[in-house]
Amino acid sequence: MSVQTETAGSGREPGRDEGVRTDLSTRSAPVKWVVVVDEALPAGRAVNAAVCVAAAVGKARPELLAGHGEDGSGNTHPGLPWAGCSILAADAATLHGLRERAAARPDLFVVDMPGPAQTARVYDDYLAALAATPHQELTYHAVSLVGPRNRVTKLVGRLPLLA
């Protein structure tokens, strides 16, 4: 997985200044988190791609996760994304273009899963395959975006939910 972090000179990390409001609808959140998956992938590979990019986002952006909850029996349940996370679908060409447009925006945090990430069984082999592939030849199985709601929506607003 490759990860884009703060762009030099932007003065802040994308989406980090938004306040956590667990008392409001996710549609009211100032930050939006989406994962866009290649709609042609078989179900298992699509879920794998979505989970992998979400895990990378969760590690890099732990403030997206709300506090733990307790059920009526006293069992603790780990916190979930307070702003929600929509899983959307796109074809391979749209996914590649989306990744390009999003990566060019300093106000968005982008995590992607290039194709070699699902074919390599050894992480170092994945890194070698990634290094040997020019960017324009990469395919993406999933791209995750986090940032200001209006900017993320502008990029993904017409994409359907993954079915």
N, C-alpha and C positions, 0 to 999 in steps of 0.2 A: 504494500500500500504506500502510495506517496501522499505526503501531507503538505499542504501549503499553510504556513503560519503568517504571522504579522508581516506586512510589507514595510520595508524600511522607510522611515519618515512619516508613517501614517499617524504616529503619536498614541495609538491605542490598538488593542487587539479587537478584531471584529466581534461585535455582539457582547463583549465583556461588560459594557457599561449599563446594560439594561437591568432594571430591578426585577428581582424574583417576586412574583405575585401569584401565590398558589390559591388565592381566594377568587381569582377571576377566570373566565373562560380562556382556553388556549388561544382562541381567536382574538383575544384582547392583548395577548403577549406582544411586547415590542420586538422580540426576537423570534425568528422562525427557523425550524430545523426540518429539513427534508432529506430523504434518501431517494434517489432516482435509480431504478434498476433496469437493465436491458430486458425488455419484455420477451425476447426470444429465448432466454435461458430456461432450461427445465426448472421446475419448482425448487428442487433441492439446491441447485446452484444459485438460483435467484435469492433464496433465503440466506444461504451462506454469504453471498456478496453483501447483502444488506446488513447482516449481523456483523460482519468484519469491519465495514466502514463505520457502523454505529459504535462498535467497541473502541475504535481509534478516536472517534469524536468524544466518547465518554471519558477516555483517559486524558485527552488534551483539554477538554472543556468540562471539568467536573461540576461547575456551577450550573450546568443545564439540568442536573439531577436534583430533585427535591429531597427533603428529609425523609427518613424512614417513617413508616406508619405501623400502627399496632391494631390488630383485629380485636374483636370482642372477647376472644379467649386469651389474649395476652401474647399472641405470636407476633413477632416482628417481621415486617415486609420491607425490603430495601426500597429506597426512593426511586421513583421513575421520573422521566423528563417532565418538568413542570410546564414547559411550553408545548408539549406534545412533539410528535415526530411523524410526519406523513410519509408513506412509502408510495412513490409514484412510478410510472412506467414510461419508457421511451424506447425507440428503436436505437440501434447502435450508432447511426450517424447523428441523430439528435443528441444522444448522450455525449458523444465526442465534442460536438459543438457547444453543448451546455458547459462541459468541463472547461473548454477554452475561454468562453465568456466569463464564467465565474472566477477562474484563476486570475483573470486580468483585473478583477475588482479588489482593491485593497480592503474594502469593508466586509468581505465575505471570507469565511473560513471554509476551506475545501479539503475533503478527503476523498480519494478515489481508489478503486480497485481495478488495476489493469489486468487484462486477460492472463498474463503469465502467473499472476498470484494464485489462480485456481488450477494451473497445470503443474506447477512445481511442488514437490513433496518436501523439499529442503529449502529453508528460507534463503540461504546463501545462493542457491540455484535460481530462485526467483530474482534476487538482486542482480545476478549476472545476466539473466535474460532481459531484465528491465534495462540494464546498462547497454546492452547490445542492440536495443530496438529504438530507432529514431521515434521521437514523439508522435509525428504525424502517422506512423504505422501502428501505434498502440490502439488496441480496442479497450473499451472500459465496460466492466460488468456492473459497476455501481459508482455513483458519485453522490457524496453527501455535502450539503450546503448548510451553513449556519450564518445568520446575519440579520440585519434589520429586516423586519417583516416585509415592508414594501419593496425592498430590493430583491429579496429572494422570490417573492410572488411575481415580480416582473419577469424573472427568468423562467419560472416553472408554472406560471398561472394557467396555462392551457393543457398541461399534462394530466392524464387520468390517474386515478389510484391504481396501484398494481392489483390485477384481478387474480 
